[in-house]
Amino acid sequence: MTSLAIRSAALQPNSDPQKFIAFPIANHSIAVPLGNVLRVLRHTPDDSNEELHRMGLLPIGRHVIRALNLRQWLNADATSQSSETQSSETQSFIIIVGIPQQEPFGIWTEGLPDVVELSSDVWRSLSPSVSTSSSFLELISHTAVIPQKKGHKTIFLLDIAQALNARAPEAATLSPAF
């Protein structure tokens, strides 16, 4: 098996479990390495910040950071869905992520994030050379399929550096619907 190095953090090529923060986005489970997570905040909608949210910015205290709304990429792939379908009563959170030589940024989530431990042997690399029509898959470096009592759960590992550098789909101008 080839090295599972990821630009934002490295998956160590052994079977020792590593910790990740997994969070829901539109019925998908997305993960980032726990070592890259600086903070998790509960998001409280504030109409005074709606314009900043539309611009992809998030005010936190005296700071304003860039915020990624991954639902935008999923909505661009599934045009039958609207970003407005998300209920305003759904609990939402912001995961503050940091990587070397980059400013911290936030990732909108649609539910409570969870810490999961997974060994590197469950992850499968998504080849960057494979052409895909899915803009969402451009942001994913690896997938893991985890058996559960009823079926299985697929977890997508976010390539943080790729997500920061990717041009958001046109739906990106929409504010998060939570």
C-alpha positions in Angstrom: 0.0 0.0 0.0 1.4 3.4 -0.9 1.9 6.2 1.7 -1.3 7.9 2.8 0.2 11.3 3.2 -2.3 14.1 3.1 -1.3 17.7 2.7 -3.1 18.8 5.8 -2.0 15.9 8.0 -0.5 12.5 7.5 -2.2 9.2 7.9 0.5 7.1 9.4 0.9 3.9 7.4 0.3 1.5 10.3 -2.7 0.0 12.0 -2.6 2.2 15.1 -5.9 4.1 15.4 -5.8 7.8 14.7 -8.4 10.3 15.8 -10.6 12.3 13.5 -13.5 14.7 13.9 -16.4 13.4 11.8 -19.4 15.6 11.1 -22.6 15.4 9.1 -23.1 17.3 5.8 -26.3 16.5 3.8 -26.5 12.9 4.9 -22.7 12.4 4.4 -20.1 11.9 7.0 -17.0 14.1 6.5 -13.8 13.8 8.6 -10.8 15.9 9.4 -7.8 14.8 11.4 -8.2 15.7 15.1 -4.7 17.2 15.1 -5.9 19.9 12.7 -9.0 20.9 14.8 -8.4 24.0 16.9 -11.9 24.4 18.2 -15.6 23.4 17.8 -18.2 26.1 18.3 -22.0 25.9 18.4 -23.3 28.1 15.6 -26.1 30.5 16.6 -27.7 32.2 13.6 -27.3 36.0 13.7 -29.1 38.1 11.1 -26.5 40.9 11.5 -23.8 38.5 10.1 -25.8 37.2 7.1 -23.9 39.3 4.6 -20.5 38.1 6.0 -21.8 34.5 5.8 -22.8 35.0 2.1 -19.2 36.1 1.5 -17.9 33.0 3.1 -16.7 34.8 6.2 -17.3 34.0 9.9 -16.9 36.5 12.7 -15.5 35.0 15.9 -14.9 37.4 18.6 -12.7 40.2 17.3 -11.6 38.0 14.3 -13.1 37.3 11.0 -12.1 34.0 9.3 -12.9 32.2 6.1 -15.7 29.7 6.4 -16.3 26.7 4.1 -19.8 25.6 3.5 -19.3 22.1 2.1 -23.0 21.7 1.5 -22.4 24.1 -1.5 -20.3 21.5 -3.3 -22.9 18.8 -2.6 -25.7 21.1 -3.8 -23.7 21.8 -7.0 -23.6 18.0 -7.6 -27.3 17.4 -6.8 -29.0 20.3 -8.4 -32.4 19.0 -7.4 -31.6 19.9 -3.8 -31.6 23.4 -2.5 -29.4 24.8 0.2 -32.6 26.2 1.7 -33.9 22.7 2.5 -31.8 22.7 5.7 -34.1 23.3 8.7 -33.2 26.4 10.7 -33.9 24.3 13.8 -31.1 21.9 13.1 -28.2 22.2 15.5 -25.2 23.5 13.6 -21.6 23.8 14.6 -18.4 25.4 13.3 -15.2 23.4 13.3 -12.2 25.8 13.4 -9.3 24.1 11.5 -5.7 25.1 11.2 -2.9 23.8 9.0 0.7 25.1 8.7 1.3 28.3 6.7 -2.5 28.9 6.5 -4.8 31.1 8.4 -7.3 29.1 10.5 -10.7 28.7 8.9 -14.1 27.4 9.8 -16.2 24.5 8.4 -20.0 24.7 8.8 -21.5 21.4 10.0 -25.1 20.3 10.2 -24.9 18.4 13.5 -22.8 17.5 16.4 -19.3 16.5 15.4 -18.0 13.2 16.8 -14.5 11.9 17.6 -13.8 8.7 15.7 -10.7 6.4 15.9 -9.8 4.7 12.6 -6.6 2.9 11.6 -5.0 3.8 8.3 -5.8 0.4 6.8 -9.5 1.3 6.5 -8.8 4.3 4.4 -8.8 4.1 0.6 -7.2 6.8 -1.5 -9.2 8.6 -4.1 -6.9 8.9 -7.1 -6.5 12.6 -8.1 -6.0 11.5 -11.7 -9.5 10.1 -11.9 -11.6 12.6 -13.7 -15.0 13.1 -12.0 -17.9 15.4 -12.6 -18.4 15.7 -8.9 -17.0 18.9 -7.5 -17.4 17.5 -4.0 -15.1 14.6 -4.7 -12.4 17.0 -5.7 -12.2 17.9 -2.0 -11.9 14.4 -0.7 -8.6 12.5 -0.4 -9.7 9.2 1.1 -12.8 7.2 2.0 -13.4 4.6 4.7 -16.3 2.2 4.8 -17.1 1.2 8.4 -19.4 -1.8 9.1 -22.3 -1.2 11.5 -25.1 -3.2 12.9 -27.3 -2.2 10.1 -25.3 -1.9 6.9 -22.3 0.3 6.7 -21.2 4.0 7.0 -19.0 5.8 4.5 -16.7 8.5 5.9 -15.0 11.0 3.5 -11.7 12.4 4.5 -11.5 16.1 3.6 -8.3 17.2 1.9 -8.1 20.5 3.8 -5.5 22.1 1.6 -7.5 21.2 -1.5 -10.7 22.6 0.1 -9.0 25.9 0.9 -7.6 26.2 -2.7 -10.7 25.0 -4.6 -13.0 27.4 -6.3 -16.4 27.0 -4.8 -19.3 26.2 -7.2 -21.6 29.1 -8.1 -23.9 28.1 -5.2 -21.1 29.3 -3.0 -22.7 32.7 -2.8 -25.6 31.3 -0.8 -25.3 31.6 2.9 -25.5 28.5 5.1 -29.1 27.6 5.7 -28.6 26.9 9.4 
